[in-house]
Amino acid sequence: MKYRNVPGYRHDQPETLGVLLVNLGTPDSPSVPAVRRYLAEFLSDPRVVELPRPLWRLILHGVILRVRPRRSARLYRTVWTDQGSPLLVIGQRQAQALQQRLSQDLPGPVRVVLGMRYGNPSIAAALRELDGANTRRLLVLPLYPQYSATTTASTFDALSRELRTWRWLPEVRFVNHYHDAPGYIAALADSVRAYWVEQGEPERLLLSFHGVPKDYLLAGDPYHCECQKTARLLAEQLNLPPERWQVAFQSRVGGKEWLKPYTAELLRAWGRQGVAKVQVLCPGFSADCLETLQEIAVENRHYFLAAGGKEYGYIPALNDAPAHIALLADLLRQHGRGWPEVEGVPEASWSPEDLALRGKWAQAMGALA
């Protein structure tokens, strides 16, 4: 293997704490070719679809990628903004807000970059941007509160695939999950209460998480359990009795059994049972995207109202709300304990004088820069 050389390293430049925020990804545009490229990358991930590769490639390229991109492109066009994909635009705002927050709070230099597991900007491109900023310590924060092999572990796969080609590796810390972090639960609860101030309280609050095949749970994936714990802690914060809230799972595809109950089926059942007012929150989504803005806010609204429901509300994701950015900053400080950029230990100095002296010492020993 040919290893990547260190690009333009200078001894008189400060070492930087790099923060890599990761989310799932998005097509480059709502066109059919762009959506096809995105879906091909996403659905080729063996963490996402655990079928024998020859069989799955036949299904994916012979059937799915011939049909699904056109329908998905139509849906993406309904949520696309002038700035681009909602997930990407919100992710960029999150990275900018976190950069500002950490730059104010931490004693040492920090650089926050957004990478997408699928599509652009890629994790590899984001890592190389951090490498160019002289990152010697790296914090990776997948924006998935609940751990799943399909998301968090897949992020680790992409991270390691890029880093194994590097000659000089940074120190790396990886945030696996934050499903029960007090700041996360408090931010969710505050967002619900703020929505209630404007829209009133519902008869029932539905906490809808992205689904995964039931087989993954039986194989040991903790995602289902972490979703349930998030929901329970949130209901406690909101003082909701059991009959006023429930967990469900959305975005099921294919014919096999996924985690139940299914969001669409539950909403139809509530409408038929005479439940008049429902609100839906998706605690597993750190930023609004196609699955929340179209599937939950539009498609599932139709299911509930058509079944007899009267009022339906979607409570937005935390996105770049100040409480969400504060939570993410707290998580990064927690996982960065002991590192000089976080703790400000006496040995670390980023003054121009000290950096210039370090550069002179290095040149005296034969370094080029």
C-alpha positions as CSV (number, residue, x, y, z in Angstrom):
1,M,0.0,0.0,0.0
2,K,1.2,3.5,-0.8
3,Y,0.8,5.8,2.2
4,R,-0.3,9.4,2.0
5,N,2.4,11.9,2.6
6,V,2.0,14.6,5.2
7,P,0.9,17.7,3.2
8,G,2.9,20.9,3.9
9,Y,3.7,20.3,7.6
10,R,5.4,23.2,9.4
11,H,6.9,23.1,12.8
12,D,6.0,26.7,13.5
13,Q,2.3,26.2,13.0
14,P,0.1,25.2,16.0
15,E,-1.3,21.7,16.3
16,T,-5.0,21.7,16.1
17,L,-7.8,19.8,17.7
18,G,-9.9,18.5,14.8
19,V,-13.6,17.8,15.2
20,L,-15.3,15.7,12.6
21,L,-19.1,15.9,12.6
22,V,-20.7,13.1,10.6
23,N,-24.2,12.6,9.3
24,L,-25.7,10.2,6.9
25,G,-25.5,12.2,3.6
26,T,-27.5,13.5,0.7
27,P,-27.5,13.6,-3.1
28,D,-25.7,16.4,-4.7
29,S,-28.9,17.5,-6.4
30,P,-32.5,16.3,-6.6
31,S,-31.9,15.0,-10.1
32,V,-32.4,11.3,-11.0
33,P,-28.7,10.6,-11.8
34,A,-27.5,12.3,-8.6
35,V,-30.0,10.4,-6.5
36,R,-29.0,7.1,-8.2
37,R,-25.3,7.7,-7.4
38,Y,-26.2,8.5,-3.8
39,L,-28.5,5.4,-3.4
40,A,-25.9,3.2,-5.0
41,E,-23.3,4.2,-2.5
42,F,-25.7,4.0,0.5
43,L,-27.3,0.7,-0.4
44,S,-23.9,-0.9,-1.3
45,D,-22.8,-0.6,2.3
46,P,-22.8,-4.1,3.9
47,R,-23.6,-2.5,7.3
48,V,-26.9,-1.2,5.8
49,V,-28.0,-4.4,4.0
50,E,-26.7,-7.6,5.4
51,L,-27.2,-9.9,2.5
52,P,-24.7,-12.0,0.6
53,R,-23.0,-9.5,-1.7
54,P,-23.5,-11.3,-5.1
55,L,-27.3,-11.7,-4.4
56,W,-27.6,-8.1,-3.2
57,R,-25.7,-6.6,-6.1
58,L,-28.1,-8.4,-8.5
59,I,-31.1,-7.0,-6.6
60,L,-29.6,-3.5,-6.2
61,H,-28.4,-3.0,-9.8
62,G,-31.0,-5.1,-11.5
63,V,-34.1,-3.8,-9.8
64,I,-33.8,-1.1,-7.1
65,L,-31.5,1.4,-8.9
66,R,-33.7,1.1,-12.0
67,V,-36.9,2.1,-10.1
68,R,-36.2,3.9,-6.8
69,P,-34.1,6.9,-8.0
70,R,-36.9,8.4,-10.0
71,R,-39.4,8.3,-7.1
72,S,-36.8,9.4,-4.6
73,A,-35.8,12.4,-6.8
74,R,-39.4,13.6,-6.9
75,L,-39.5,13.5,-3.1
76,Y,-36.2,15.3,-2.7
77,R,-37.5,18.1,-4.9
78,T,-40.3,18.7,-2.5
79,V,-37.8,19.5,0.4
80,W,-34.9,21.0,-1.6
81,T,-34.1,24.6,-0.8
82,D,-32.4,27.4,-2.7
83,Q,-29.2,26.6,-0.6
84,G,-29.4,22.9,-1.3
85,S,-30.3,19.8,0.6
86,P,-31.8,20.5,4.1
87,L,-29.6,18.0,5.7
88,L,-26.4,19.5,4.2
89,V,-27.5,23.1,4.9
90,I,-28.4,22.4,8.5
91,G,-25.2,20.4,9.0
92,Q,-23.1,23.3,7.7
93,R,-24.9,25.6,10.2
94,Q,-24.3,23.1,13.0
95,A,-20.5,22.9,12.2
96,Q,-20.3,26.7,12.0
97,A,-22.1,27.2,15.3
98,L,-20.0,24.5,17.0
99,Q,-16.8,26.1,15.6
100,Q,-17.8,29.4,17.1
101,R,-18.8,27.9,20.5
102,L,-15.6,25.8,20.9
103,S,-13.3,28.6,19.7
104,Q,-14.7,30.7,22.5
105,D,-14.7,28.0,25.2
106,L,-11.5,26.0,24.6
107,P,-8.0,27.3,25.4
108,G,-6.4,25.8,22.3
109,P,-7.0,25.9,18.5
110,V,-9.9,23.8,17.2
111,R,-11.2,23.1,13.7
112,V,-14.7,21.7,13.1
113,V,-15.5,20.1,9.8
114,L,-18.6,18.3,8.4
115,G,-18.4,15.0,6.6
116,M,-21.1,12.8,5.1
117,R,-21.0,9.0,5.3
118,Y,-22.5,8.9,1.8
119,G,-22.3,11.7,-0.8
120,N,-20.5,15.0,-0.4
121,P,-18.6,16.3,1.5
122,S,-17.2,12.9,2.1
123,I,-15.6,11.7,5.3
124,A,-12.3,11.3,3.4
125,A,-12.4,14.9,2.1
126,A,-13.3,16.2,5.6
127,L,-10.4,14.3,7.2
128,R,-7.9,15.7,4.6
129,E,-9.2,19.2,5.3
130,L,-8.4,18.6,9.0
131,D,-5.1,17.1,8.2
132,G,-4.3,20.3,6.2
133,A,-5.1,22.3,9.4
134,N,-2.4,20.3,11.3
135,T,-4.8,18.2,13.3
136,R,-2.9,16.0,15.7
137,R,-5.8,15.1,17.9
138,L,-9.2,14.1,16.3
139,L,-12.6,13.9,17.9
140,V,-15.2,12.1,15.7
141,L,-18.9,12.8,16.5
142,P,-21.4,10.9,14.4
143,L,-24.7,12.8,14.8
144,Y,-26.6,9.7,15.6
145,P,-27.8,9.8,19.3
146,Q,-28.6,6.1,19.3
147,Y,-25.9,3.6,18.3
148,S,-26.5,1.2,15.4
149,A,-24.1,-0.8,13.3
150,T,-26.0,0.6,10.3
151,T,-25.0,4.2,11.1
152,T,-22.3,4.6,13.9
153,A,-20.3,1.5,13.0
154,S,-20.5,2.4,9.3
155,T,-19.0,5.8,10.1
156,F,-16.1,4.0,11.9
157,D,-15.6,1.9,8.8
158,A,-15.3,4.9,6.6
159,L,-13.0,6.6,9.0
160,S,-10.7,3.7,9.3
161,R,-10.7,3.1,5.5
162,E,-9.3,6.6,5.0
163,L,-6.9,6.7,8.0
164,R,-5.3,3.4,7.1
165,T,-3.7,5.1,4.1
166,W,-2.2,7.9,6.2
167,R,1.5,7.9,7.1
168,W,1.1,10.0,10.2
169,L,-2.0,9.2,12.2
170,P,-3.6,11.6,14.7
171,E,-4.8,10.5,18.1
172,V,-8.4,9.6,17.6
173,R,-11.4,9.5,19.9
174,F,-14.8,8.3,18.7
175,V,-18.2,9.2,20.3
176,N,-20.3,6.0,20.0
177,H,-23.7,7.4,21.2
178,Y,-25.3,10.0,23.5
179,H,-28.9,8.6,23.7
180,D,-29.2,9.2,27.4
181,A,-27.0,12.3,27.8
182,P,-28.8,14.7,30.2
183,G,-28.2,17.6,27.9
184,Y,-29.7,15.7,24.9
185,I,-32.8,14.8,26.8
186,A,-33.2,18.3,28.2
187,A,-32.8,19.8,24.7
188,L,-35.5,17.5,23.3
189,A,-37.8,18.3,26.2
190,D,-37.3,22.0,25.7
191,S,-38.1,21.7,22.0
192,V,-41.3,19.9,22.8
193,R,-42.4,22.4,25.4
194,A,-41.7,25.3,23.0
195,Y,-43.8,23.6,20.4
196,W,-46.6,23.1,22.9
197,V,-46.6,26.9,23.8
198,E,-47.5,27.6,20.2
199,Q,-49.6,24.6,19.2
200,G,-51.0,23.3,22.5
201,E,-50.5,19.8,23.9
202,P,-51.6,16.7,22.0
203,E,-53.6,13.8,23.1
204,R,-50.7,11.6,22.2
205,L,-47.0,12.2,21.4
206,L,-45.5,9.8,19.0
207,L,-41.7,9.3,19.2
208,S,-40.7,8.0,15.8
209,F,-37.2,6.6,15.2
210,H,-35.8,5.3,11.9
211,G,-36.4,1.6,11.6
212,V,-33.9,-1.3,11.1
213,P,-34.6,-4.9,10.3
214,K,-35.6,-6.9,13.4
215,D,-32.8,-9.4,12.5
216,Y,-30.3,-6.7,13.5
217,L,-31.8,-6.5,17.0
218,L,-31.7,-10.2,17.4
219,A,-28.1,-10.3,16.3
220,G,-27.1,-7.9,19.1
221,D,-27.5,-4.4,17.8
222,P,-28.4,-2.1,20.8
223,Y,-30.3,0.4,18.7
224,H,-33.8,-0.6,19.7
225,C,-32.9,-0.5,23.4
226,E,-31.3,2.9,23.2
227,C,-34.3,4.3,21.3
228,Q,-36.6,3.0,24.1
229,K,-34.4,4.6,26.8
230,T,-34.3,7.9,25.0
231,A,-38.1,7.9,24.8
232,R,-38.6,6.9,28.5
233,L,-36.2,9.6,29.7
234,L,-37.9,12.2,27.6
235,A,-41.4,11.2,28.7
236,E,-40.2,11.5,32.3
237,Q,-38.9,15.0,31.7
238,L,-42.3,15.9,30.2
239,N,-44.2,14.2,32.9
240,L,-46.2,12.3,30.4
241,P,-48.2,9.2,31.6
242,P,-47.7,6.0,29.6
243,E,-51.1,6.3,27.8
244,R,-50.0,9.7,26.2
245,W,-46.9,8.6,24.4
246,Q,-45.5,5.7,22.3
247,V,-42.5,4.7,20.3
248,A,-42.7,3.7,16.7
249,F,-40.3,3.0,13.8
250,Q,-40.4,4.6,10.3
251,S,-38.9,4.3,6.9
252,R,-39.4,0.5,6.5
253,V,-38.4,-0.9,3.1
254,G,-38.6,-4.4,1.6
255,G,-40.7,-7.4,2.7
256,K,-38.9,-8.6,5.9
257,E,-39.9,-7.7,9.4
258,W,-38.5,-4.5,10.9
259,L,-38.7,-3.0,14.4
260,K,-42.4,-2.5,15.4
261,P,-44.7,-0.8,15.7
262,Y,-44.5,0.8,12.3
263,T,-45.1,4.6,12.4
264,A,-47.6,4.7,9.5
265,E,-49.6,1.8,10.8
266,L,-49.8,3.2,14.3
267,L,-51.0,6.6,13.1
268,R,-53.7,5.0,11.0
269,A,-54.8,2.9,14.0
270,W,-54.9,6.0,16.2
271,G,-57.0,7.9,13.6
272,R,-59.5,5.0,13.5
273,Q,-59.7,4.8,17.3
274,G,-60.8,8.4,17.5
275,V,-57.5,10.0,18.7
276,A,-58.0,13.6,17.5
277,K,-54.7,15.4,18.1
278,V,-51.3,13.9,17.5
279,Q,-47.8,15.4,17.5
280,V,-44.7,13.5,16.2
281,L,-41.1,14.0,17.3
282,C,-38.1,12.1,15.7
283,P,-35.5,12.0,18.4
284,G,-33.0,10.0,16.4
285,F,-32.6,12.7,13.8
286,S,-30.1,15.4,14.7
287,A,-31.1,17.5,11.6
288,D,-34.3,17.6,9.5
289,C,-34.0,15.8,6.2
290,L,-36.2,13.9,3.7
291,E,-37.3,11.4,6.2
292,T,-38.6,14.0,8.6
293,L,-39.7,16.8,6.3
294,Q,-41.5,14.6,3.8
295,E,-42.2,11.2,5.2
296,I,-43.2,12.4,8.7
297,A,-44.4,15.9,8.2
298,V,-46.4,15.2,4.9
299,E,-46.9,11.5,4.2
300,N,-47.7,10.4,7.7
301,R,-49.9,13.4,8.3
302,H,-52.1,12.2,5.4
303,Y,-52.3,8.7,6.8
304,F,-53.5,10.0,10.2
305,L,-56.0,12.6,8.9
306,A,-57.4,10.1,6.3
307,A,-58.0,7.6,9.1
308,G,-60.1,10.1,11.1
309,G,-57.6,12.2,13.0
310,K,-58.2,15.9,13.3
311,E,-54.9,17.7,14.1
312,Y,-51.4,16.6,13.3
313,G,-48.2,18.3,14.1
314,Y,-44.5,17.6,13.4
315,I,-42.0,18.9,16.0
316,P,-38.8,19.9,14.2
317,A,-35.4,18.2,14.9
318,L,-33.0,20.0,17.2
319,N,-31.0,21.2,14.1
320,D,-28.7,24.2,15.1
321,A,-30.8,25.3,18.1
322,P,-28.5,26.8,20.8
323,A,-29.4,24.0,23.2
324,H,-28.3,21.4,20.7
325,I,-25.0,23.1,19.9
326,A,-24.4,23.4,23.7
327,L,-25.0,19.7,24.1
328,L,-22.6,18.8,21.3
329,A,-20.0,21.1,22.7
330,D,-20.4,19.5,26.1
331,L,-20.0,16.0,24.5
332,L,-16.8,17.1,22.8
333,R,-15.3,18.6,25.9
334,Q,-16.2,15.4,27.8
335,H,-14.5,13.2,25.3
336,G,-11.5,15.5,24.8
337,R,-10.5,15.5,28.5
338,G,-6.8,15.4,29.0
339,W,-6.0,16.9,25.6
340,P,-4.1,20.2,25.7
341,E,-6.6,22.0,23.4
342,V,-9.4,21.1,25.8
343,E,-7.6,21.3,29.2
344,G,-5.1,24.0,28.5
345,V,-2.3,22.1,30.3
346,P,0.9,24.1,31.1
347,E,3.0,22.2,28.6
348,A,0.9,23.5,25.7
349,S,1.6,26.9,24.2
350,W,0.3,28.4,21.0
351,S,1.9,31.9,21.3
352,P,3.6,33.1,18.1
353,E,6.9,33.4,20.0
354,D,6.8,29.8,21.2
355,L,5.8,28.5,17.7
356,A,8.6,30.5,16.0
357,L,11.1,29.1,18.5
358,R,9.9,25.6,17.8
359,G,10.4,26.2,14.1
360,K,13.9,27.4,14.6
361,W,14.8,24.4,16.7
362,A,13.4,22.1,14.0
363,Q,15.4,23.8,11.3
364,A,18.5,23.6,13.4
365,M,18.0,19.8,13.5
366,G,17.6,19.6,9.7
367,A,13.8,20.0,9.2
368,L,12.8,21.8,6.0
369,A,10.0,23.8,7.6
